[in-house]
């Protein structure tokens, strides 16, 4: 559903690039505003239509009761991310059009690192027996506690933003010196 709004990213980048080429900052802001408005209206529509979308989706997908239960829970949590997700398409397109691909890259990396961190912190087998440690991207043995995980993610983000050479392998792969 969200990827259907990717046109905001591609369309916004084209119009923003034209405004950037003309050095028309005012038009660039107007383009971003229009894209954000379209994204917010689209996300509002998705939220309003969440019940029919859910019913149709689970009618198409034939799954067991257990899987469907967790999928519905995930759907009802994820559907409320529509404004942020769809607006992010508009921001990404605008930044790319304004010749700044670094900001969208940093935002994407930070979002993914936060997602991994929160998943690791909340998705332990004690809280959810369907999740095993072998299914996680970073084995928990890499991190003594959650504070070390947060420090590791902070160091990785710092490296990405500043370009300072840091021993990333130490944090990601738990390689000892």
N, C-alpha and C positions, 0 to 999 in steps of 0.2 A: 504494500500500500504506500509506504513512504517513498519508495523509489519512483513511484509514479510522479512525484513532485520534483524529480531531479531536473526537470526542465527549468526550474528556478535557478539552479546552479549554472546550467549551460547558457540560458538566455541572459541571465544577469551578467555573466562574464563578458558576453559579446557587447552588450550595450555599455557596460562600464568601461570596457577597453576603448570603445569609440569616444566616450566622454573624456577618458584619460588622454587619448591622442589629441583631442581638441583643447586639452588643458582647461576643461570646463568642470571645476570642482562642484559647483552648484548642481549641475545636471547629474553628476556622479552620486551625490547625496539623494537626489530625487529618485534615481534608479534604484538605489538601495531601499529607500522608503517604500517604493511601489512593490518591490520583491518581497519585503518583509510583510507588507499588508496582504499581499496575495498568499503568502505562506501562512499567516495567522488565520485568514479566512478559510483556507484549505484545511488547516488543522482543526479549526472549529467544526467544519463540516464532517471531518473524520470522527471527531469525538461525539458529535450529535448522532451520527450513523453507526456508532460502535456496535449496537445490538444487531442490526441487520448484517453488518460485516462479519461479526462473530458467528451468527447463525449460518450464513452462507459458507464461510470458511470451514466450519466443522461439518457441514453437510457434505462438502466435497471430499474432505479428508476422513477416511475411515480408520479409526484408531481404537485402541483399547480404552476402557473407562479410566484407568489410572493415568495413561498418557494424556487423555483428553482433559482430565481434571487439572493436571499441572500446566497443560498448554493454555487452558482457559484462564487460569490464574496469571500466567505470564502475559497473555493477551490483554487482560484488564489492567495490568500494571503498565505495560509498554504503550498502550494506547494513549495514556496521559502524557507521554513524552512527545506527542505529535507536534506541539508548538515549538519545542526546542529543536527537535530533529529537522523539521521542515524549514524552520528559520535558519538553521545551520547551513542548509543548502544555499539559501540566499546570501548569507555572509561569505561562504566559501567562493561562490561565483563572483561576488563583488570584489573580494580581495584579489582573486586571480585576474580579474579584468583591470584592476588598478595596479597591476604588475607587482603584486606582493604575494607570492606563493608560500612564503615562509610562515606567515601567521596561520593559514589553514592547516599546514603540516603540523605545526606545534600544537594547535588545538586538537587535531585528530590523534596525535600521539598521547597527549595528556588525557584525553577522554578514554582512550583504550587502556592506558596504564591505570587510571582510576577504576575503570571497569574491572580489570584483572585484580586489583588490590581489594576492592570491595567484595568481589566474588570469592576471593581467597579468605577474607575475614568472615564473611557471612555464610559461605557454603561449605561448612565442615561436615563430615559424616555424622557427628553427634546431632547436628541440627536437621540434617536431611540425609536419611539413609540411602537415597538414590545416588548421592554424589560420593565417589571414592577418590582418594588422593591420587590414584593413578590417572584419573581423568583430567586432572588440573594441569595447566601449562607449566607452571613452576612448582616442582615438588616442595612440600612444606619443610622437608629436611634442610632446604637451603636457608631457611629463616628460623632463628631461635624463637623469636616472638614477633608479634605484629609490629612493634616499634622498629625492629630491624627491617621489616618489609617496607614500611613507610620511608625509612632512611634510604633504602636502596632505590625505591621509585623516585625519590627526590633527587638523588645523585644522577640517575639516568636522565631525568627531565633537565637538570642543570647542564649536563653534557650536551644535550640536544640544542638547548637555547644558546649557550655560551660558546660551544665548540671547544671548550677546555678539555685537554686529554685527561681522561679518568679511566681507571681500570674497570671498564664495564663488565668484563668477564667475571670479575670477583663478585659483582652484585647479581648478575643474571644467572650465572652457571655455578656459583659457589666454589670457584677455583681458588685454592689457597696458594699463597706465595711460597 
